[in-house]
Amino acid sequence: MLKPGGVLYVNDFLLNSDDRNTDRYQRFQDKYGVYGVFELPEGAVCRHHDEAWIHQLLSDFSTLKYQRLIFTTMNGHESKGFYYIGRKSCQRP
């Protein structure tokens, strides 16, 4: 729940186009029903997001800041990511 005028912060991973990532996105697509979800040998299930979907998801907010980043993952790989700061509309429905 975010009050009207409230500020939202989101930071997450984006889809990558290198062979390692595209192979695992494809390998787990049928199992999870979405491209970008994959499993790690340690047992974690992770998701990298399509940037268009992120913009659609946040379309009801006024963007204050959106920046693409390169993260270093827990396994030492580089991965595309972003952070977003947005404001919820002050108007009530």
Secondary structure as GFF3:
##gff-version 3
##sequence-region A 1 93
A	DSSP	beta_strand	7	13	.	.	.	ID=ss1
A	DSSP	alpha_helix	19	32	.	.	.	ID=ss2
A	DSSP	beta_strand	37	39	.	.	.	ID=ss3
A	DSSP	beta_strand	45	47	.	.	.	ID=ss4
A	DSSP	alpha_helix	51	57	.	.	.	ID=ss5
A	DSSP	beta_strand	61	72	.	.	.	ID=ss6
A	DSSP	beta_strand	78	88	.	.	.	ID=ss7
###
